């Protein structure tokens, strides 16, 4: 039985609202369902009720959706986990990431490659870099992320198993990234518009094979037994995913 520890994280749910909070001594949570005194939680088990609230151990998805400070549009978990699958990430993988943004996908990559793997990530914007660094330090499960504030074009240490590009013009970096990924290595990128897909496909014509383009849709349903039906709202579009493999 895992218990809530002081300074640990807890997911608080009240009806359809979710909050990720750190259990700090002398502090409390004030919400529509009442007040939670954090001093009452230390040492109690996750998966309990506290008045009108439900308290759970947070997952990585909870951390990304409710904990990370966002200064950029993040890659949503519905896309992120599939990206990890398509890049064949596992314990010990070496991954190159270009465009850390707020660090949400970086944290996912960190978990997937495990303590024996490594994520080398680049973020050019200094403000985004500082925010991503804080998010990674707070929430990454392993100390396996090497975050750079700069451009990947000057980086020369290659032989990555896979790479992921999340910048406005990924086609400009394809040749450089290909040189850093091993033969038959995996490449992924995400772009928000269809014309960016076309430019990326042109860039993939030389040096890449097994090219795929896709969009993932996720539709949630109401969980009321008497009226099961789709939710009234959904995130209809997050981004287009493009995958390929390096080819001599």
Buried (B, 14 or more C-beta within 10 A) or exposed (E): EEEBEEEBBBBBBBEEEBBBBEBEEEEEBEBEBEEBEBEEBBEBEBEEEBEEBBBBBBEBBBBBBBBBEBBBEBBBBEBBBBBBEBBEBEEEBBBBBBBBBBBBBBBBBBBBBBEEBBBBBBBBBEEBBEBBBBBBEBBBBBEBBEBBBEEBEEBEEBEBBBBBBBBEEBBEBBEBBBEBBEEEBBBBBBBEEEEBBEBBBEBBEEBBEEBEBEEBEEEEEEEEEEEEEEEEEEEEEBBBBBBBBBBE
